[in-house]
């Protein structure tokens, strides 16, 4: 065997080994794919089942929550209605009490206002009487002032008593001399 033959033999064996390797690699790849596919399908099934289970549990919890919320809402509405009615009754009672108190205050105010009005009427009547008297006093004062002026003027024209006696003597003397 010569070198060429050995080389061919080696090449043939290398090709055979490569083919075997290739076949074994394909077989292993197929086996891995089968196993991986099977495991992948199992994982997918498990995930799908878990997802469905979670969705069911979430749906159930969601429904439970909705029911509880509905119940709490109804309870809250009932309590609010009761409180609203209670508040309304209290407001009505207080309004009645305020109205009663207002009526009392109005009656008290009216009675006091009547007293003030009566006093005002009395004072008005007194003012009218005082006004009439004042008018009369003013007239009298004006008349007295007029009389005082007249007296003053007449007093200014009149002579003093001592002067009068002197004039009377002179007149008497003149009459005696003239012979009247």
C-alpha positions in Angstrom: 0.0 0.0 0.0 1.3 3.1 -0.9 0.8 6.5 0.2 -2.0 7.2 -2.2 -3.9 4.2 -1.1 -3.5 5.2 2.5 -4.7 8.6 1.7 -7.7 7.3 -0.1 -8.4 4.9 2.7 -8.1 7.7 5.2 -10.3 9.9 3.1 -12.9 7.2 2.8 -12.8 6.5 6.5 -13.0 10.3 7.2 -16.1 10.5 4.9 -17.7 7.5 6.6 -17.0 9.0 10.0 -18.3 12.3 8.8 -21.5 10.6 7.5 -21.9 8.7 10.7 -21.3 11.9 12.7 -23.8 13.7 10.6 -26.3 10.9 10.9 -25.8 10.7 14.7 -26.0 14.5 15.0 -29.2 14.5 13.0 -30.5 11.7 15.2 -29.5 13.5 18.4 -31.0 16.7 17.1 -34.2 14.9 16.2 -34.3 13.3 19.6 -33.6 16.7 21.3 -36.3 18.3 19.2 -38.8 15.6 20.1 -37.9 15.8 23.8 -37.9 19.6 23.7 -41.2 19.6 21.8 -42.7 17.2 24.3 -41.4 19.3 27.2 -42.5 22.5 25.5 -45.9 21.1 25.0 -46.1 20.0 28.6 -44.9 23.4 29.8 -47.5 25.0 27.5 -50.2 22.7 28.8 -49.2 23.5 32.4 -49.0 27.2 31.7 -52.3 27.1 29.9 -53.9 25.2 32.8 -52.3 27.5 35.4 -53.5 30.5 33.3 -57.0 29.1 33.2 -56.9 28.4 36.9 -55.7 31.9 37.6 -58.3 33.4 35.4 -61.0 31.4 37.1 -59.7 32.4 40.6 -59.5 36.0 39.5 -63.0 35.9 38.1 -64.3 34.3 41.3 -62.5 36.9 43.4 -63.8 39.7 41.2 -67.3 38.4 41.5 -66.9 38.1 45.3 -65.5 41.6 45.4 -68.4 43.0 43.3 -70.9 41.2 45.6 -69.2 42.6 48.7 -69.1 46.1 47.2 -72.7 45.9 46.1 -73.7 44.8 49.7 -71.6 47.6 51.2 -73.0 50.1 48.8 -76.5 49.1 49.7 -75.7 49.2 53.4 -74.1 52.6 53.0 -77.1 53.8 51.1 -79.5 52.6 53.8 -77.4 54.2 56.5 -77.3 57.5 54.5 -81.0 57.3 54.0 -81.6 56.9 57.8 -79.2 59.7 58.6 -80.7 61.9 55.9 -84.2 61.3 57.4 -82.9 61.9 60.9 -81.2 65.1 59.8 -84.4 66.2 58.0 -86.4 65.5 61.2 -84.0 67.5 63.2 -84.1 70.4 60.8 -87.9 70.4 60.8 -87.9 70.4 64.6 -85.4 73.2 64.8 -87.3 75.1 62.1 -90.5 74.8 64.1 -88.6 75.9 67.3 -87.1 78.9 65.4 -90.5 79.9 64.0 -92.1 79.7 67.4 -89.3 81.8 68.9 -89.7 84.3 66.0 -93.4 84.6 66.7 -92.6 85.2 70.4 -90.1 87.8 69.5 -92.5 89.4 67.0 -95.3 89.6 69.6 -92.8 91.1 72.2 -91.6 93.6 69.6 -95.2 94.4 68.6 -96.2 95.0 72.3 -93.2 97.2 72.9 -93.8 99.0 69.6 -97.4 99.7 70.7 -96.1 101.3 73.9 -93.7 103.4 72.0 -96.4 104.4 69.5 -98.8 105.3 72.4 -96.1 107.4 74.0 -95.3 109.0 70.7 -99.0 109.9 70.2 -99.1 111.4 73.7 -95.9 113.4 73.0 -97.3 114.5 69.7 -100.5 115.7 71.4 -98.4 117.5 74.1 -96.2 119.0 71.4 -99.3 120.3 69.6 -100.6 121.8 72.8 -97.2 123.3 73.6 -97.0 124.6 70.1 -100.4 126.3 70.4 -99.3 127.8 73.8 -96.0 128.9 72.3 -97.9 130.6 69.4 -100.1 132.4 72.0 -97.0 133.4 74.0 -95.3 134.6 70.9 -98.4 136.7 70.0 -98.5 138.0 73.5 -94.8 138.7 73.4 -95.2 140.6 70.1 -98.1 142.5 71.5 -96.2 143.3 74.7 -93.2 144.4 72.6 -95.5 146.7 70.6 -97.0 148.1 73.8 -93.6 148.6 75.3 -92.5 150.5 72.3 -95.6 152.7 72.4 -95.0 153.3 76.1 -91.4 154.1 75.5 -92.4 156.6 72.8 -95.1 158.1 75.0 -92.7 158.2 77.9 -90.2 160.1 75.8 -93.0 162.7 75.1 -94.0 163.0 78.7 -92.3 165.4 81.0 -90.8 164.6 84.3 -93.0 165.5 87.4 -90.6 168.1 88.7 -90.5 169.6 85.2 -94.3 169.4 85.1 -94.8 171.3 88.4 -92.4 173.9 87.3 -94.3 174.3 84.0 -97.6 174.3 85.8 -96.4 177.2 88.1 -95.1 179.1 85.1 -98.3 178.7 83.3 -100.2 179.8 86.4 -98.0 182.9 86.7 -98.4 183.7 83.1 -102.1 183.3 83.3 -102.1 185.6 86.3 -100.1 188.2 84.6 -102.3 188.0 81.5 -105.4 187.7 83.5 -106.9 184.7 82.1 
